[in-house]
């Protein structure tokens, strides 16, 4: 008989699992204070308590705007937690290197990352992690969210804090992990070259102020920036490659005419605006689940979903359609996750990259 991990959702009728190794927590940033954290610590004394603020939490096929969580006990897999504090996006790569160094070790199979969503530049964070871990270890996860773009927090064996990145390492030869990441947005308007940028700050497209161009294309939606930018992300590609990554806005600077994105906007790369296609967004979620289970090579026991806050903003009352599409693929697996400001997962030949506006799914099974 196959070994199986034990998963109990918080608030279920099942008794608490005091022997849990890991408790994952996703909430709206308001439900976990010091007192609630202490209660969880008493209920799960042996577990790492890890989570983040969200733009919506996922439990099974349901969207929730409160606290969701699950206590997990693996059969043969070991779990470790690494954390770093970051005060500037410029420190993102060194933070990734630090996290990777803390977790590197024999039989490390996978690293799942939960990061502050507003301070961190996800591109160099991933670059640092991959440099430290090498190509044999897969990485996935996401950036914490806040609907007001004001404050994102991470739980890493401590009450929610800003400026924190947590990384969970999974160790053991019996664990199998699969990842998939897909979008579903349609391009519109002309391609434009990034002519001036600084890391994740976009200053000029085709030698014109980026904010000015963005406002012209957004029309009536421009008044809602930066939040409305979730509806119109940018597809970015190298000039010699057809492969794109999607980038979404985190903030803007009126004086500089610039836009700040969740990941790097390299000078010389090609950028193009994108807009939503309802059916393709749901198909993208289905495809991400298929990719994750195909790479897993067996029935999933746990599926961790990280979908972009922009997808929820577009789908609105149809948001649960994408969760149902995932359920069709993962079957009886426990489903848990959140709506984010950025997703970490595979992209083409790359084992991990920062994405925006995707559904990214990590599936787990023990053999």
Secondary structure, DSSP 8 states (H G I E B T S, - for coil): -----EEEETTSSS---TT-SEEEEEE-SSS--HHHHHHHHHHTTTSEEEEEE-SSEEETTEEESS-EEEEEE-SS-EEEEEEEE-S-GGGHHHHHHHHHHHH--TTEEEEEEEE-SSS--HHHHHHHHHHHH-TTSEEEEEE---TTSS---EEESSS-BSSEEEEEEEE-TTEEEEEEEE--EEE-S--EEEEEEETTEEEEETTEEHHHHHHHHHGGGGGGTTGGGGGS-EEEE-TT---EEEE-EEEEETTTTEEEESS---TT-EEEEEEE-HHHHHHHHHHHHHHHHHHHTS--SEEEEEEEHHHHHHHGGGHHHHHHHHHHHHTTSEEEEEEESEEEEEETTEEEEEESS-EEEEEEEE-
